[in-house]
């Protein structure tokens, strides 16, 4: 398995809808236009997207450095 590619040193704010399923890019290989969401670029890397849904409609801060310990949400790991 490869190491995830860092896609940024700050989280990205995204509006997510309650109950809707999302696929967060955990590999960092997705095109910048689709980050932080998966576009299938991980195929053959041994990595997989993280599928999730939220319990409320709100703005969430998703990790772009791919080092968070609370995926897909930013935990400040990009500061280390």
mmJSON file of the N, C-alpha and C atoms, coordinates in Angstrom:
{"data_MODEL":{"atom_site":{
"group_PDB":["ATOM","ATOM","ATOM","ATOM","ATOM","ATOM","ATOM","ATOM","ATOM","ATOM","ATOM","ATOM","ATOM","ATOM","ATOM","ATOM","ATOM","ATOM","ATOM","ATOM","ATOM","ATOM","ATOM","ATOM","ATOM","ATOM","ATOM","ATOM","ATOM","ATOM","ATOM","ATOM","ATOM","ATOM","ATOM","ATOM","ATOM","ATOM","ATOM","ATOM","ATOM","ATOM","ATOM","ATOM","ATOM","ATOM","ATOM","ATOM","ATOM","ATOM","ATOM","ATOM","ATOM","ATOM","ATOM","ATOM","ATOM","ATOM","ATOM","ATOM","ATOM","ATOM","ATOM","ATOM","ATOM","ATOM","ATOM","ATOM","ATOM","ATOM","ATOM","ATOM","ATOM","ATOM","ATOM","ATOM","ATOM","ATOM","ATOM","ATOM","ATOM","ATOM","ATOM","ATOM","ATOM","ATOM","ATOM","ATOM","ATOM","ATOM","ATOM","ATOM","ATOM","ATOM","ATOM","ATOM","ATOM","ATOM","ATOM","ATOM","ATOM","ATOM","ATOM","ATOM","ATOM","ATOM","ATOM","ATOM","ATOM","ATOM","ATOM","ATOM","ATOM","ATOM","ATOM","ATOM","ATOM","ATOM","ATOM","ATOM","ATOM","ATOM","ATOM","ATOM","ATOM","ATOM","ATOM","ATOM","ATOM","ATOM","ATOM","ATOM","ATOM","ATOM","ATOM","ATOM","ATOM","ATOM","ATOM","ATOM","ATOM","ATOM","ATOM","ATOM","ATOM","ATOM","ATOM","ATOM","ATOM","ATOM","ATOM","ATOM","ATOM","ATOM","ATOM","ATOM","ATOM","ATOM","ATOM","ATOM","ATOM","ATOM","ATOM","ATOM","ATOM","ATOM","ATOM","ATOM","ATOM","ATOM","ATOM","ATOM","ATOM","ATOM","ATOM","ATOM","ATOM","ATOM","ATOM","ATOM","ATOM","ATOM","ATOM","ATOM","ATOM","ATOM","ATOM","ATOM","ATOM","ATOM","ATOM","ATOM","ATOM","ATOM","ATOM","ATOM","ATOM","ATOM","ATOM","ATOM","ATOM","ATOM","ATOM","ATOM","ATOM","ATOM","ATOM","ATOM","ATOM","ATOM","ATOM","ATOM","ATOM","ATOM","ATOM","ATOM","ATOM","ATOM","ATOM","ATOM","ATOM","ATOM","ATOM","ATOM","ATOM","ATOM","ATOM","ATOM","ATOM","ATOM","ATOM","ATOM","ATOM","ATOM","ATOM","ATOM","ATOM","ATOM","ATOM","ATOM"],
"id":[1,2,3,4,5,6,7,8,9,10,11,12,13,14,15,16,17,18,19,20,21,22,23,24,25,26,27,28,29,30,31,32,33,34,35,36,37,38,39,40,41,42,43,44,45,46,47,48,49,50,51,52,53,54,55,56,57,58,59,60,61,62,63,64,65,66,67,68,69,70,71,72,73,74,75,76,77,78,79,80,81,82,83,84,85,86,87,88,89,90,91,92,93,94,95,96,97,98,99,100,101,102,103,104,105,106,107,108,109,110,111,112,113,114,115,116,117,118,119,120,121,122,123,124,125,126,127,128,129,130,131,132,133,134,135,136,137,138,139,140,141,142,143,144,145,146,147,148,149,150,151,152,153,154,155,156,157,158,159,160,161,162,163,164,165,166,167,168,169,170,171,172,173,174,175,176,177,178,179,180,181,182,183,184,185,186,187,188,189,190,191,192,193,194,195,196,197,198,199,200,201,202,203,204,205,206,207,208,209,210,211,212,213,214,215,216,217,218,219,220,221,222,223,224,225,226,227,228,229,230,231,232,233,234,235,236,237,238,239,240],
"type_symbol":["N","C","C","N","C","C","N","C","C","N","C","C","N","C","C","N","C","C","N","C","C","N","C","C","N","C","C","N","C","C","N","C","C","N","C","C","N","C","C","N","C","C","N","C","C","N","C","C","N","C","C","N","C","C","N","C","C","N","C","C","N","C","C","N","C","C","N","C","C","N","C","C","N","C","C","N","C","C","N","C","C","N","C","C","N","C","C","N","C","C","N","C","C","N","C","C","N","C","C","N","C","C","N","C","C","N","C","C","N","C","C","N","C","C","N","C","C","N","C","C","N","C","C","N","C","C","N","C","C","N","C","C","N","C","C","N","C","C","N","C","C","N","C","C","N","C","C","N","C","C","N","C","C","N","C","C","N","C","C","N","C","C","N","C","C","N","C","C","N","C","C","N","C","C","N","C","C","N","C","C","N","C","C","N","C","C","N","C","C","N","C","C","N","C","C","N","C","C","N","C","C","N","C","C","N","C","C","N","C","C","N","C","C","N","C","C","N","C","C","N","C","C","N","C","C","N","C","C","N","C","C","N","C","C","N","C","C","N","C","C"],
"label_atom_id":["N","CA","C","N","CA","C","N","CA","C","N","CA","C","N","CA","C","N","CA","C","N","CA","C","N","CA","C","N","CA","C","N","CA","C","N","CA","C","N","CA","C","N","CA","C","N","CA","C","N","CA","C","N","CA","C","N","CA","C","N","CA","C","N","CA","C","N","CA","C","N","CA","C","N","CA","C","N","CA","C","N","CA","C","N","CA","C","N","CA","C","N","CA","C","N","CA","C","N","CA","C","N","CA","C","N","CA","C","N","CA","C","N","CA","C","N","CA","C","N","CA","C","N","CA","C","N","CA","C","N","CA","C","N","CA","C","N","CA","C","N","CA","C","N","CA","C","N","CA","C","N","CA","C","N","CA","C","N","CA","C","N","CA","C","N","CA","C","N","CA","C","N","CA","C","N","CA","C","N","CA","C","N","CA","C","N","CA","C","N","CA","C","N","CA","C","N","CA","C","N","CA","C","N","CA","C","N","CA","C","N","CA","C","N","CA","C","N","CA","C","N","CA","C","N","CA","C","N","CA","C","N","CA","C","N","CA","C","N","CA","C","N","CA","C","N","CA","C","N","CA","C","N","CA","C","N","CA","C","N","CA","C","N","CA","C","N","CA","C","N","CA","C","N","CA","C","N","CA","C"],
"label_alt_id":[null,null,null,null,null,null,null,null,null,null,null,null,null,null,null,null,null,null,null,null,null,null,null,null,null,null,null,null,null,null,null,null,null,null,null,null,null,null,null,null,null,null,null,null,null,null,null,null,null,null,null,null,null,null,null,null,null,null,null,null,null,null,null,null,null,null,null,null,null,null,null,null,null,null,null,null,null,null,null,null,null,null,null,null,null,null,null,null,null,null,null,null,null,null,null,null,null,null,null,null,null,null,null,null,null,null,null,null,null,null,null,null,null,null,null,null,null,null,null,null,null,null,null,null,null,null,null,null,null,null,null,null,null,null,null,null,null,null,null,null,null,null,null,null,null,null,null,null,null,null,null,null,null,null,null,null,null,null,null,null,null,null,null,null,null,null,null,null,null,null,null,null,null,null,null,null,null,null,null,null,null,null,null,null,null,null,null,null,null,null,null,null,null,null,null,null,null,null,null,null,null,null,null,null,null,null,null,null,null,null,null,null,null,null,null,null,null,null,null,null,null,null,null,null,null,null,null,null,null,null,null,null,null,null,null,null,null,null,null,null],
"label_comp_id":["UNK","UNK","UNK","UNK","UNK","UNK","UNK","UNK","UNK","UNK","UNK","UNK","UNK","UNK","UNK","UNK","UNK","UNK","UNK","UNK","UNK","UNK","UNK","UNK","UNK","UNK","UNK","UNK","UNK","UNK","UNK","UNK","UNK","UNK","UNK","UNK","UNK","UNK","UNK","UNK","UNK","UNK","UNK","UNK","UNK","UNK","UNK","UNK","UNK","UNK","UNK","UNK","UNK","UNK","UNK","UNK","UNK","UNK","UNK","UNK","UNK","UNK","UNK","UNK","UNK","UNK","UNK","UNK","UNK","UNK","UNK","UNK","UNK","UNK","UNK","UNK","UNK","UNK","UNK","UNK","UNK","UNK","UNK","UNK","UNK","UNK","UNK","UNK","UNK","UNK","UNK","UNK","UNK","UNK","UNK","UNK","UNK","UNK","UNK","UNK","UNK","UNK","UNK","UNK","UNK","UNK","UNK","UNK","UNK","UNK","UNK","UNK","UNK","UNK","UNK","UNK","UNK","UNK","UNK","UNK","UNK","UNK","UNK","UNK","UNK","UNK","UNK","UNK","UNK","UNK","UNK","UNK","UNK","UNK","UNK","UNK","UNK","UNK","UNK","UNK","UNK","UNK","UNK","UNK","UNK","UNK","UNK","UNK","UNK","UNK","UNK","UNK","UNK","UNK","UNK","UNK","UNK","UNK","UNK","UNK","UNK","UNK","UNK","UNK","UNK","UNK","UNK","UNK","UNK","UNK","UNK","UNK","UNK","UNK","UNK","UNK","UNK","UNK","UNK","UNK","UNK","UNK","UNK","UNK","UNK","UNK","UNK","UNK","UNK","UNK","UNK","UNK","UNK","UNK","UNK","UNK","UNK","UNK","UNK","UNK","UNK","UNK","UNK","UNK","UNK","UNK","UNK","UNK","UNK","UNK","UNK","UNK","UNK","UNK","UNK","UNK","UNK","UNK","UNK","UNK","UNK","UNK","UNK","UNK","UNK","UNK","UNK","UNK","UNK","UNK","UNK","UNK","UNK","UNK","UNK","UNK","UNK","UNK","UNK","UNK"],
"label_asym_id":["A","A","A","A","A","A","A","A","A","A","A","A","A","A","A","A","A","A","A","A","A","A","A","A","A","A","A","A","A","A","A","A","A","A","A","A","A","A","A","A","A","A","A","A","A","A","A","A","A","A","A","A","A","A","A","A","A","A","A","A","A","A","A","A","A","A","A","A","A","A","A","A","A","A","A","A","A","A","A","A","A","A","A","A","A","A","A","A","A","A","A","A","A","A","A","A","A","A","A","A","A","A","A","A","A","A","A","A","A","A","A","A","A","A","A","A","A","A","A","A","A","A","A","A","A","A","A","A","A","A","A","A","A","A","A","A","A","A","A","A","A","A","A","A","A","A","A","A","A","A","A","A","A","A","A","A","A","A","A","A","A","A","A","A","A","A","A","A","A","A","A","A","A","A","A","A","A","A","A","A","A","A","A","A","A","A","A","A","A","A","A","A","A","A","A","A","A","A","A","A","A","A","A","A","A","A","A","A","A","A","A","A","A","A","A","A","A","A","A","A","A","A","A","A","A","A","A","A","A","A","A","A","A","A","A","A","A","A","A","A"],
"label_entity_id":["1","1","1","1","1","1","1","1","1","1","1","1","1","1","1","1","1","1","1","1","1","1","1","1","1","1","1","1","1","1","1","1","1","1","1","1","1","1","1","1","1","1","1","1","1","1","1","1","1","1","1","1","1","1","1","1","1","1","1","1","1","1","1","1","1","1","1","1","1","1","1","1","1","1","1","1","1","1","1","1","1","1","1","1","1","1","1","1","1","1","1","1","1","1","1","1","1","1","1","1","1","1","1","1","1","1","1","1","1","1","1","1","1","1","1","1","1","1","1","1","1","1","1","1","1","1","1","1","1","1","1","1","1","1","1","1","1","1","1","1","1","1","1","1","1","1","1","1","1","1","1","1","1","1","1","1","1","1","1","1","1","1","1","1","1","1","1","1","1","1","1","1","1","1","1","1","1","1","1","1","1","1","1","1","1","1","1","1","1","1","1","1","1","1","1","1","1","1","1","1","1","1","1","1","1","1","1","1","1","1","1","1","1","1","1","1","1","1","1","1","1","1","1","1","1","1","1","1","1","1","1","1","1","1","1","1","1","1","1","1"],
"label_seq_id":[1,1,1,2,2,2,3,3,3,4,4,4,5,5,5,6,6,6,7,7,7,8,8,8,9,9,9,10,10,10,11,11,11,12,12,12,13,13,13,14,14,14,15,15,15,16,16,16,17,17,17,18,18,18,19,19,19,20,20,20,21,21,21,22,22,22,23,23,23,24,24,24,25,25,25,26,26,26,27,27,27,28,28,28,29,29,29,30,30,30,31,31,31,32,32,32,33,33,33,34,34,34,35,35,35,36,36,36,37,37,37,38,38,38,39,39,39,40,40,40,41,41,41,42,42,42,43,43,43,44,44,44,45,45,45,46,46,46,47,47,47,48,48,48,49,49,49,50,50,50,51,51,51,52,52,52,53,53,53,54,54,54,55,55,55,56,56,56,57,57,57,58,58,58,59,59,59,60,60,60,61,61,61,62,62,62,63,63,63,64,64,64,65,65,65,66,66,66,67,67,67,68,68,68,69,69,69,70,70,70,71,71,71,72,72,72,73,73,73,74,74,74,75,75,75,76,76,76,77,77,77,78,78,78,79,79,79,80,80,80],
"pdbx_PDB_ins_code":[null,null,null,null,null,null,null,null,null,null,null,null,null,null,null,null,null,null,null,null,null,null,null,null,null,null,null,null,null,null,null,null,null,null,null,null,null,null,null,null,null,null,null,null,null,null,null,null,null,null,null,null,null,null,null,null,null,null,null,null,null,null,null,null,null,null,null,null,null,null,null,null,null,null,null,null,null,null,null,null,null,null,null,null,null,null,null,null,null,null,null,null,null,null,null,null,null,null,null,null,null,null,null,null,null,null,null,null,null,null,null,null,null,null,null,null,null,null,null,null,null,null,null,null,null,null,null,null,null,null,null,null,null,null,null,null,null,null,null,null,null,null,null,null,null,null,null,null,null,null,null,null,null,null,null,null,null,null,null,null,null,null,null,null,null,null,null,null,null,null,null,null,null,null,null,null,null,null,null,null,null,null,null,null,null,null,null,null,null,null,null,null,null,null,null,null,null,null,null,null,null,null,null,null,null,null,null,null,null,null,null,null,null,null,null,null,null,null,null,null,null,null,null,null,null,null,null,null,null,null,null,null,null,null,null,null,null,null,null,null],
"Cartn_x":[0.841,0.0,0.885,0.488,1.216,0.883,1.681,1.402,0.481,-0.537,-1.431,-0.668,-1.111,-0.523,-1.196,-0.405,-0.917,-1.509,-2.76,-3.428,-3.607,-3.083,-3.206,-2.875,-2.5,-2.137,-3.197,-4.428,-5.584,-6.805,-7.787,-9.001,-9.787,-10.728,-11.616,-13.039,-13.713,-15.094,-16.03,-16.893,-17.874,-19.236,-20.268,-21.633,-22.094,-22.451,-22.892,-24.337,-25.06,-26.472,-26.686,-27.567,-27.916,-28.344,-27.755,-28.139,-27.567,-26.991,-26.422,-25.069,-24.769,-23.497,-22.429,-21.234,-20.09,-18.902,-17.975,-16.739,-15.566,-14.924,-13.783,-12.52,-11.754,-10.503,-9.477,-9.058,-8.066,-6.657,-6.54,-5.231,-4.555,-5.355,-4.804,-4.525,-4.936,-4.661,-5.771,-6.918,-8.035,-7.638,-8.199,-7.928,-8.313,-7.631,-7.904,-9.349,-9.959,-11.349,-12.328,-11.95,-12.862,-12.499,-11.319,-10.928,-11.917,-12.317,-11.772,-12.48,-13.226,-13.993,-13.289,-13.564,-12.943,-13.411,-12.462,-12.806,-12.348,-11.934,-11.517,-10.044,-9.273,-7.846,-7.03,-7.588,-6.877,-6.709,-7.445,-7.408,-5.976,-5.618,-4.287,-3.297,-3.71,-2.805,-2.877,-3.907,-4.098,-4.865,-5.237,-6.006,-7.451,-8.321,-9.745,-10.287,-11.375,-12.002,-12.715,-12.959,-13.747,-15.173,-16.098,-17.501,-18.128,-18.889,-19.497,-20.764,-21.547,-22.684,-22.783,-23.372,-23.468,-24.849,-24.92,-26.185,-26.957,-26.347,-27.052,-26.521,-27.346,-26.932,-26.187,-24.946,-24.116,-22.856,-22.032,-20.715,-19.723,-18.928,-17.93,-16.559,-15.518,-14.153,-13.475,-13.25,-12.68,-11.176,-10.48,-9.022,-8.513,-7.489,-6.831,-5.415,-4.817,-3.448,-3.439,-4.604,-4.804,-4.123,-3.757,-3.099,-3.99,-5.224,-6.127,-6.334,-6.531,-6.853,-8.366,-9.118,-10.574,-11.172,-10.766,-11.218,-12.736,-13.305,-12.713,-12.495,-12.767,-12.751,-11.344,-11.067,-9.756,-9.603,-8.432,-8.125,-6.88,-6.427,-5.273,-3.945,-3.946,-2.7,-1.776,-2.353,-1.537,-0.609,-0.879,-0.03,1.244,1.322,2.506,3.553],
"Cartn_y":[-1.177,0.0,1.239,2.245,3.498,4.394,5.448,6.467,7.502,7.975,8.981,10.249,10.876,12.126,13.304,14.213,15.405,16.323,16.721,17.589,19.008,19.306,20.653,20.709,21.88,22.066,22.818,22.669,23.245,22.422,22.359,21.626,22.384,21.69,22.32,22.268,23.406,23.488,23.004,22.06,21.549,21.445,21.755,21.61,20.195,19.471,18.082,17.96,17.049,16.845,15.628,15.769,14.681,13.445,12.287,11.006,10.685,11.658,11.407,10.728,9.779,9.045,9.785,9.858,10.506,9.549,9.762,8.976,9.949,9.994,10.88,10.231,10.997,10.505,10.346,9.137,8.88,8.727,8.668,8.437,9.72,10.762,12.019,12.032,11.0,10.914,11.509,11.807,12.375,13.741,14.09,15.387,16.524,17.63,18.762,19.245,19.047,19.469,18.624,17.416,16.549,16.425,16.888,16.821,17.613,17.144,16.022,14.691,14.639,13.434,12.537,11.257,10.243,10.367,10.163,10.103,8.791,7.826,6.517,6.414,7.486,7.483,6.508,6.005,5.094,3.691,3.378,2.015,1.563,0.409,-0.148,0.298,1.218,1.742,0.941,0.129,-0.601,0.216,1.435,2.291,2.358,2.737,2.829,4.128,4.636,5.823,5.451,6.445,6.257,6.677,5.733,6.041,6.448,7.552,8.047,8.83,9.092,9.998,10.763,11.943,12.781,12.644,13.03,12.942,14.247,15.293,16.562,17.308,18.156,19.022,20.198,20.399,21.449,21.617,22.593,22.764,21.989,21.149,20.345,20.649,20.459,20.698,19.348,19.013,17.72,17.841,16.791,16.736,16.713,17.508,17.513,16.949,16.911,16.382,14.861,14.257,12.8,12.114,12.896,12.343,12.367,12.829,12.944,11.608,11.671,10.469,10.341,11.296,11.292,11.436,10.569,10.727,10.646,11.438,12.338,13.749,13.94,15.283,15.707,16.983,17.537,17.496,17.09,17.125,17.974,18.736,19.599,18.911,17.678,16.952,17.692,18.526,19.276,20.285,20.569,21.518,20.877,19.564,18.863,18.616],
"Cartn_z":[0.0,0.0,0.0,-0.771,-0.837,0.346,0.513,1.513,0.888,1.629,1.067,0.678,-0.389,-0.862,-0.16,0.376,1.028,-0.035,0.144,-0.828,-0.323,0.858,1.39,2.861,3.319,4.723,5.501,5.067,5.76,5.371,6.254,5.902,4.842,4.245,3.265,3.813,3.768,4.249,3.156,3.515,2.551,3.23,2.462,2.952,2.658,3.719,3.583,4.037,3.393,3.688,4.578,5.535,6.446,5.673,6.035,5.471,4.1,3.401,2.08,2.238,1.359,1.416,0.62,1.198,0.567,0.581,-0.333,-0.381,-0.303,0.856,1.095,0.536,-0.235,-0.799,0.323,0.588,1.633,1.076,-0.261,-0.875,-1.34,-1.605,-2.092,-3.583,-4.299,-5.73,-6.595,-5.995,-6.76,-7.319,-8.452,-9.062,-8.122,-8.225,-7.344,-7.471,-8.628,-8.822,-8.001,-7.644,-6.9,-5.424,-5.027,-3.619,-2.783,-1.633,-0.885,-1.164,-2.253,-2.548,-3.56,-3.476,-4.323,-5.773,-6.696,-8.115,-8.748,-7.907,-8.404,-8.73,-8.529,-8.871,-8.024,-6.932,-6.037,-6.631,-7.664,-8.218,-8.483,-7.928,-8.082,-7.015,-6.138,-5.109,-3.812,-3.654,-2.409,-1.377,-1.72,-0.816,-1.286,-0.358,-0.651,-0.081,-0.66,-0.074,1.217,2.031,3.238,2.925,3.016,2.776,4.106,4.066,5.302,4.985,6.013,5.916,7.227,7.164,8.356,8.981,10.241,10.962,10.937,10.318,10.19,8.976,8.407,7.304,7.911,7.464,8.059,7.211,7.593,6.995,7.847,7.197,7.89,7.308,8.107,7.671,7.46,6.181,5.831,5.643,6.04,5.997,4.568,4.316,3.012,3.091,4.304,4.43,4.468,4.7,4.719,5.907,6.939,8.125,9.363,9.226,10.362,11.069,12.354,13.129,13.302,12.737,12.8,11.393,10.456,9.073,8.956,8.093,7.118,7.655,8.933,9.506,9.923,9.738,10.111,11.634,12.101,13.535,13.833,12.832,13.022,12.763,12.273,12.017,11.042,10.185,9.22,9.912,11.176,11.931,12.467,12.411,12.957,11.896],
"occupancy":[1.0,1.0,1.0,1.0,1.0,1.0,1.0,1.0,1.0,1.0,1.0,1.0,1.0,1.0,1.0,1.0,1.0,1.0,1.0,1.0,1.0,1.0,1.0,1.0,1.0,1.0,1.0,1.0,1.0,1.0,1.0,1.0,1.0,1.0,1.0,1.0,1.0,1.0,1.0,1.0,1.0,1.0,1.0,1.0,1.0,1.0,1.0,1.0,1.0,1.0,1.0,1.0,1.0,1.0,1.0,1.0,1.0,1.0,1.0,1.0,1.0,1.0,1.0,1.0,1.0,1.0,1.0,1.0,1.0,1.0,1.0,1.0,1.0,1.0,1.0,1.0,1.0,1.0,1.0,1.0,1.0,1.0,1.0,1.0,1.0,1.0,1.0,1.0,1.0,1.0,1.0,1.0,1.0,1.0,1.0,1.0,1.0,1.0,1.0,1.0,1.0,1.0,1.0,1.0,1.0,1.0,1.0,1.0,1.0,1.0,1.0,1.0,1.0,1.0,1.0,1.0,1.0,1.0,1.0,1.0,1.0,1.0,1.0,1.0,1.0,1.0,1.0,1.0,1.0,1.0,1.0,1.0,1.0,1.0,1.0,1.0,1.0,1.0,1.0,1.0,1.0,1.0,1.0,1.0,1.0,1.0,1.0,1.0,1.0,1.0,1.0,1.0,1.0,1.0,1.0,1.0,1.0,1.0,1.0,1.0,1.0,1.0,1.0,1.0,1.0,1.0,1.0,1.0,1.0,1.0,1.0,1.0,1.0,1.0,1.0,1.0,1.0,1.0,1.0,1.0,1.0,1.0,1.0,1.0,1.0,1.0,1.0,1.0,1.0,1.0,1.0,1.0,1.0,1.0,1.0,1.0,1.0,1.0,1.0,1.0,1.0,1.0,1.0,1.0,1.0,1.0,1.0,1.0,1.0,1.0,1.0,1.0,1.0,1.0,1.0,1.0,1.0,1.0,1.0,1.0,1.0,1.0,1.0,1.0,1.0,1.0,1.0,1.0,1.0,1.0,1.0,1.0,1.0,1.0,1.0,1.0,1.0,1.0,1.0,1.0],
"B_iso_or_equiv":[0.0,0.0,0.0,0.0,0.0,0.0,0.0,0.0,0.0,0.0,0.0,0.0,0.0,0.0,0.0,0.0,0.0,0.0,0.0,0.0,0.0,0.0,0.0,0.0,0.0,0.0,0.0,0.0,0.0,0.0,0.0,0.0,0.0,0.0,0.0,0.0,0.0,0.0,0.0,0.0,0.0,0.0,0.0,0.0,0.0,0.0,0.0,0.0,0.0,0.0,0.0,0.0,0.0,0.0,0.0,0.0,0.0,0.0,0.0,0.0,0.0,0.0,0.0,0.0,0.0,0.0,0.0,0.0,0.0,0.0,0.0,0.0,0.0,0.0,0.0,0.0,0.0,0.0,0.0,0.0,0.0,0.0,0.0,0.0,0.0,0.0,0.0,0.0,0.0,0.0,0.0,0.0,0.0,0.0,0.0,0.0,0.0,0.0,0.0,0.0,0.0,0.0,0.0,0.0,0.0,0.0,0.0,0.0,0.0,0.0,0.0,0.0,0.0,0.0,0.0,0.0,0.0,0.0,0.0,0.0,0.0,0.0,0.0,0.0,0.0,0.0,0.0,0.0,0.0,0.0,0.0,0.0,0.0,0.0,0.0,0.0,0.0,0.0,0.0,0.0,0.0,0.0,0.0,0.0,0.0,0.0,0.0,0.0,0.0,0.0,0.0,0.0,0.0,0.0,0.0,0.0,0.0,0.0,0.0,0.0,0.0,0.0,0.0,0.0,0.0,0.0,0.0,0.0,0.0,0.0,0.0,0.0,0.0,0.0,0.0,0.0,0.0,0.0,0.0,0.0,0.0,0.0,0.0,0.0,0.0,0.0,0.0,0.0,0.0,0.0,0.0,0.0,0.0,0.0,0.0,0.0,0.0,0.0,0.0,0.0,0.0,0.0,0.0,0.0,0.0,0.0,0.0,0.0,0.0,0.0,0.0,0.0,0.0,0.0,0.0,0.0,0.0,0.0,0.0,0.0,0.0,0.0,0.0,0.0,0.0,0.0,0.0,0.0,0.0,0.0,0.0,0.0,0.0,0.0,0.0,0.0,0.0,0.0,0.0,0.0],
"pdbx_formal_charge":[null,null,null,null,null,null,null,null,null,null,null,null,null,null,null,null,null,null,null,null,null,null,null,null,null,null,null,null,null,null,null,null,null,null,null,null,null,null,null,null,null,null,null,null,null,null,null,null,null,null,null,null,null,null,null,null,null,null,null,null,null,null,null,null,null,null,null,null,null,null,null,null,null,null,null,null,null,null,null,null,null,null,null,null,null,null,null,null,null,null,null,null,null,null,null,null,null,null,null,null,null,null,null,null,null,null,null,null,null,null,null,null,null,null,null,null,null,null,null,null,null,null,null,null,null,null,null,null,null,null,null,null,null,null,null,null,null,null,null,null,null,null,null,null,null,null,null,null,null,null,null,null,null,null,null,null,null,null,null,null,null,null,null,null,null,null,null,null,null,null,null,null,null,null,null,null,null,null,null,null,null,null,null,null,null,null,null,null,null,null,null,null,null,null,null,null,null,null,null,null,null,null,null,null,null,null,null,null,null,null,null,null,null,null,null,null,null,null,null,null,null,null,null,null,null,null,null,null,null,null,null,null,null,null,null,null,null,null,null,null],
"auth_seq_id":[1,1,1,2,2,2,3,3,3,4,4,4,5,5,5,6,6,6,7,7,7,8,8,8,9,9,9,10,10,10,11,11,11,12,12,12,13,13,13,14,14,14,15,15,15,16,16,16,17,17,17,18,18,18,19,19,19,20,20,20,21,21,21,22,22,22,23,23,23,24,24,24,25,25,25,26,26,26,27,27,27,28,28,28,29,29,29,30,30,30,31,31,31,32,32,32,33,33,33,34,34,34,35,35,35,36,36,36,37,37,37,38,38,38,39,39,39,40,40,40,41,41,41,42,42,42,43,43,43,44,44,44,45,45,45,46,46,46,47,47,47,48,48,48,49,49,49,50,50,50,51,51,51,52,52,52,53,53,53,54,54,54,55,55,55,56,56,56,57,57,57,58,58,58,59,59,59,60,60,60,61,61,61,62,62,62,63,63,63,64,64,64,65,65,65,66,66,66,67,67,67,68,68,68,69,69,69,70,70,70,71,71,71,72,72,72,73,73,73,74,74,74,75,75,75,76,76,76,77,77,77,78,78,78,79,79,79,80,80,80],
"auth_comp_id":["UNK","UNK","UNK","UNK","UNK","UNK","UNK","UNK","UNK","UNK","UNK","UNK","UNK","UNK","UNK","UNK","UNK","UNK","UNK","UNK","UNK","UNK","UNK","UNK","UNK","UNK","UNK","UNK","UNK","UNK","UNK","UNK","UNK","UNK","UNK","UNK","UNK","UNK","UNK","UNK","UNK","UNK","UNK","UNK","UNK","UNK","UNK","UNK","UNK","UNK","UNK","UNK","UNK","UNK","UNK","UNK","UNK","UNK","UNK","UNK","UNK","UNK","UNK","UNK","UNK","UNK","UNK","UNK","UNK","UNK","UNK","UNK","UNK","UNK","UNK","UNK","UNK","UNK","UNK","UNK","UNK","UNK","UNK","UNK","UNK","UNK","UNK","UNK","UNK","UNK","UNK","UNK","UNK","UNK","UNK","UNK","UNK","UNK","UNK","UNK","UNK","UNK","UNK","UNK","UNK","UNK","UNK","UNK","UNK","UNK","UNK","UNK","UNK","UNK","UNK","UNK","UNK","UNK","UNK","UNK","UNK","UNK","UNK","UNK","UNK","UNK","UNK","UNK","UNK","UNK","UNK","UNK","UNK","UNK","UNK","UNK","UNK","UNK","UNK","UNK","UNK","UNK","UNK","UNK","UNK","UNK","UNK","UNK","UNK","UNK","UNK","UNK","UNK","UNK","UNK","UNK","UNK","UNK","UNK","UNK","UNK","UNK","UNK","UNK","UNK","UNK","UNK","UNK","UNK","UNK","UNK","UNK","UNK","UNK","UNK","UNK","UNK","UNK","UNK","UNK","UNK","UNK","UNK","UNK","UNK","UNK","UNK","UNK","UNK","UNK","UNK","UNK","UNK","UNK","UNK","UNK","UNK","UNK","UNK","UNK","UNK","UNK","UNK","UNK","UNK","UNK","UNK","UNK","UNK","UNK","UNK","UNK","UNK","UNK","UNK","UNK","UNK","UNK","UNK","UNK","UNK","UNK","UNK","UNK","UNK","UNK","UNK","UNK","UNK","UNK","UNK","UNK","UNK","UNK","UNK","UNK","UNK","UNK","UNK","UNK"],
"auth_asym_id":["A","A","A","A","A","A","A","A","A","A","A","A","A","A","A","A","A","A","A","A","A","A","A","A","A","A","A","A","A","A","A","A","A","A","A","A","A","A","A","A","A","A","A","A","A","A","A","A","A","A","A","A","A","A","A","A","A","A","A","A","A","A","A","A","A","A","A","A","A","A","A","A","A","A","A","A","A","A","A","A","A","A","A","A","A","A","A","A","A","A","A","A","A","A","A","A","A","A","A","A","A","A","A","A","A","A","A","A","A","A","A","A","A","A","A","A","A","A","A","A","A","A","A","A","A","A","A","A","A","A","A","A","A","A","A","A","A","A","A","A","A","A","A","A","A","A","A","A","A","A","A","A","A","A","A","A","A","A","A","A","A","A","A","A","A","A","A","A","A","A","A","A","A","A","A","A","A","A","A","A","A","A","A","A","A","A","A","A","A","A","A","A","A","A","A","A","A","A","A","A","A","A","A","A","A","A","A","A","A","A","A","A","A","A","A","A","A","A","A","A","A","A","A","A","A","A","A","A","A","A","A","A","A","A","A","A","A","A","A","A"],
"auth_atom_id":["N","CA","C","N","CA","C","N","CA","C","N","CA","C","N","CA","C","N","CA","C","N","CA","C","N","CA","C","N","CA","C","N","CA","C","N","CA","C","N","CA","C","N","CA","C","N","CA","C","N","CA","C","N","CA","C","N","CA","C","N","CA","C","N","CA","C","N","CA","C","N","CA","C","N","CA","C","N","CA","C","N","CA","C","N","CA","C","N","CA","C","N","CA","C","N","CA","C","N","CA","C","N","CA","C","N","CA","C","N","CA","C","N","CA","C","N","CA","C","N","CA","C","N","CA","C","N","CA","C","N","CA","C","N","CA","C","N","CA","C","N","CA","C","N","CA","C","N","CA","C","N","CA","C","N","CA","C","N","CA","C","N","CA","C","N","CA","C","N","CA","C","N","CA","C","N","CA","C","N","CA","C","N","CA","C","N","CA","C","N","CA","C","N","CA","C","N","CA","C","N","CA","C","N","CA","C","N","CA","C","N","CA","C","N","CA","C","N","CA","C","N","CA","C","N","CA","C","N","CA","C","N","CA","C","N","CA","C","N","CA","C","N","CA","C","N","CA","C","N","CA","C","N","CA","C","N","CA","C","N","CA","C","N","CA","C","N","CA","C","N","CA","C","N","CA","C","N","CA","C"],
"pdbx_PDB_model_num":[1,1,1,1,1,1,1,1,1,1,1,1,1,1,1,1,1,1,1,1,1,1,1,1,1,1,1,1,1,1,1,1,1,1,1,1,1,1,1,1,1,1,1,1,1,1,1,1,1,1,1,1,1,1,1,1,1,1,1,1,1,1,1,1,1,1,1,1,1,1,1,1,1,1,1,1,1,1,1,1,1,1,1,1,1,1,1,1,1,1,1,1,1,1,1,1,1,1,1,1,1,1,1,1,1,1,1,1,1,1,1,1,1,1,1,1,1,1,1,1,1,1,1,1,1,1,1,1,1,1,1,1,1,1,1,1,1,1,1,1,1,1,1,1,1,1,1,1,1,1,1,1,1,1,1,1,1,1,1,1,1,1,1,1,1,1,1,1,1,1,1,1,1,1,1,1,1,1,1,1,1,1,1,1,1,1,1,1,1,1,1,1,1,1,1,1,1,1,1,1,1,1,1,1,1,1,1,1,1,1,1,1,1,1,1,1,1,1,1,1,1,1,1,1,1,1,1,1,1,1,1,1,1,1,1,1,1,1,1,1]
}}}
